[in-house]
Amino acid sequence: MLLSGCSKPAQIVVGSKNFSEQVLLGEIVAQQIERRLGLRVDRKLNLGGTLVAQAALVKGSIDLYPEYTGTALTAILKQPPNADARAVLGIVRSAYERQWKLRWLDPLGFNNTFAMMIRGEMARNQKIESLSDAASRPAWRMGVGYEFKQRPDGLNGLLAAYGLKTARDPITMDLGLLYAALKTRKVDMIAANSTDGLASVLDVKILADDRHYFPPYQCAVVVREDTLSRFPGLRGVLGELSGKFPDAVMRKLNDEVDGMHRSPAQVAAEFLNGIVAPKQ
């Protein structure tokens, strides 16, 4: 009894990477667990990039976090890009379970692929619709995130696949600064994401990846196998979120945070109020 009285209450640690969509998804997952299981949730959101979050999950510093299939395939497993979404999900599921005893749950419903964007007026004036169109134009001033410059499915492969020319070395910056740099003409093309909220409200053109360079990036929760064993109801509770995030919904949620500057906690609560019944 004495030992039991001194023990800590059961808790789950939810993590995320260091950009708005990840922080928002981490908050949604954390609130879902709190609501449906009544468990204490420790949030370790905004951890860092892909490798930092993956290391925390493998080590056990966190129990779960949202990840993208194409990122897992190329950045973690070091495998070449693959355009088949179902095949990619199968590959990462099998490899994660075998190597680290980590489970990929069913996808949340959206594909957050990289999206190369230019100003809308430039696209209209020069009739640029695709990355192949962009490759036929003079050198671009490009802005990219730090991780995109290093990834095997990122900058170097993209330039080679399309023969894109750059005026100078692409400028690396925080993801949150890309749209401002494009709007103020510091750069002419940015490597952003297809579910960015700002992409739905600003005058930007998403260039078609007509050679299918980027692999699918379906988002799903990745969770430690021992965590699922410790909390038998967890898989079902997280499964309630699967398929609830089409691309348009994710863009709207991201705009609530990035465009309207609302807190992820508030946006998460309103979203869950609309899709999931409260704990009985």
N, C-alpha and C positions, 0 to 999 in steps of 0.2 A: 504493500500500500504506500509505504514511504517513497519507494522508487517510482511508483506510478504518479504520485503527486508531484514529483519533481520533473517529470518528463515534459517535453515541449509538445504543444498541440500539433497534430498532423497538419502539414502544409505542403503546397505545391509551389514551385518556383517557375514563373513564366518569364521568358526572355524575349528579346527582339533585337534586330539590327538597328543601325543608327540613321534611319530616315523615317519620314512621317508615316508612310503607309505601314511600315513595320511596327512602329510604336502604337499606332491605332489598332492594328490587328492584335498585337499583344494585349492591349487593354480590353478589347472585345473578348478575347479568349479568357483573360483573367476574370472579368465580370461574369462571363458565362459559367465558369467553374464555381464562383462564389454563389451565384444565384441558384444553380441547379443542384449543387452538392453540399452547399453550406460549409465549404472548407475555407481555411485561411490561405490566401494567395500572396506570396511575396513577389513583387514585380522587379525584375532586373531588365528594364527596357533601355533601349538606346545603347546597347553594349559596345557596338563597333561594327566592323565589316563581317563578311561571310566567314572568314577563317576564325575570327574571334568568337562568334556565336557558335560555330561548330565545335570548337575546342571546349567551350563552356558546357555544351550538351554532353559531349563524350566524357568529360571529367566528372560530370554530375553537379556542377555549380548551378545549372538550371535543369528543369525537368522536360521542358518543351519550348519550341519556338516555331514561328511560321517560316518556311523556306520555299524556294522555287526550284522546280524540277531541272530546268536547264542549267541553273547555277550549280546545283548539286552534281549534275553530270560532268560539267566541264571544270569548274573551279575546285570541287572537292575530290571527285573521282578521277579527274584528269583524263576523261574520255573525249573523243571528238564530238562535235555537235551532231545532233540527229533530229531530223524534222518530224519524226513520228511521235506525237504526243503520248500515245498509249505505250509505245515501246520505251520511251524515256522514263515514264513513271515506273514501268516494270523493272527497268535496269536499276534505278536508284533504290527502289524498295528492296530488291534482292540484295544489293551490295551493302546497304546500310544495316540490314538485319544481320547479314553474315559477318561483317567486319566489326560492328559496334553495338549490336543488339538495340538498334533504333528502329522505330516503326513509323512509316509514312502513312498517315490517315488519308481518307478520300479527299480529293481536291476541294477547295472552297468555292470554285466556280469561275475564276478569272485567270487570264493569261497575261501576266505583266511582262511583256517582251520589251526589250530595248526599242526605242523609237527615235530615229534620227529626224530632227525637226528644223525647219527654217521659217523665217517670217512669212506670213501669209501673202503680203503684198509682193514679195520677191517671187514666190511660187506662181502667183497669178501673172505677173509681168513677164517672167521668163519661161512660163509654161513648164514648170518642173513638178512632176507628179511622183517620181520614183527615185530610188538611189541610182539607177542606171542613167536617168536623166541628169542627175547631179554630177555624175562622173564625166559627162561630156562638157561640163562648164569649167571655167578657170578655177584656180586653186581656192579652197575654202578656208576661212578663218574658223576654226572649230573649237568648241568648248566641251569638255568631258569631265565626268567624275573621276576621282582618283582610282577607284577600283576598275572602272571600265578600261583605263589605260593599261592595266596589268593583266586582265583576264584573257584566257585563251579564246573565249568567244567574244572578245572585245575589239579594241581599236585596230590593232595590227592586222588581224584577220579580216576585219571589215574593209580596210583600205586595200588589201590585196584582192579580196573577192570582187570588188567593184572597180578597182583602179582609181579610186578617189584621190584627188590631189589636194594637198594642204599648203597654205601660203607660208606657214611656219609650224613649229611644233605645236600641237593642240594645247590649249590652255587648260590646266587642271584646276578644278574648284569644287567646293562643296556643292552637293546636288541642289540645295535650295537656292543657289545663286545662278543657276544655268539660265532660267527664263529671263531674269533681269539683264544678264549679259547679252542675251539675244535681242531683247526689246531695245536696249540702249546702243545696239550695233557694235558692241565690243567684239562680238563674234557673229558669224553668219549661219552657223549650223551647230546644234547641240545634240548630245547623246542623252536623251531623257528616257522616260518610261511611258508605256502606252496607257497606264492607268493614272497618270498624274492629273490631279484636279485642275491645275492651271491649263492643261492642254484643252480642256472643254470650255474655257472662258476667254482665253487670249487668242489673238489672231495669229495662229501658227499653223503650219502645214506639216502633217506627219507623212514622211516620204515612204512610199511602198517599198517593202523589202522584196523586190520582184525576183531576186535570185535565191530567196529563202536562206539567207545566211544565218539568221538567228534561230537557235533551237526554241522549242516551246518552253515557257516559264510558268507552268501551272503552279499556283500557290497551294500548299497544304501544311497542316501542322505535323511536325516531326517530334516524336515523344520517346522517351526512354522506355524500354521494355519493362524494367523493374518498377517504373512509376505506374504503368498500366496494371501491373500485378498488385501493387500496394493499394490502388484505388480502383476496384473493379467497375465502378460506375463511370469512370472517366471517359473511356472510349465512346460510350453511347452519348454522353453529354457533349463531347466535342463533335461527334458525328452529326449532331443537330445543326451544326454550322455548315456542313458540307453542301455545296451547290447553292448557297444563299447569297453569293457575291458575284453576279455577272459583271462583266467589264464596266458597264454603265453605272451600276451601283457602286463599284469601287471608286470610279472617278468622282462620283458625287460625294462619297464619304471623304475622300482625300481633299476635295475642294472645301468641304466644311472646315477642315483643319487648316489647310494651307492658304486657302483664299479668304475664308471668313474668320480665320484666326480663333476658332473655337477650341476648347480643350479636348484632347482625345477621350478623356473620361466621360465628358458630357455627350459627345457624338456617339461613343460606344453604347452608353446607356439608352439613348433614344433609339439606336438601331436595334438593340436587343428587345426593347419594349415592343417593337413592331413585328418581330419575327418569332420570338420564343416565349412560350407561356411561362409565368413565374413558377418557382419551386412550389410544389404542393405540400 
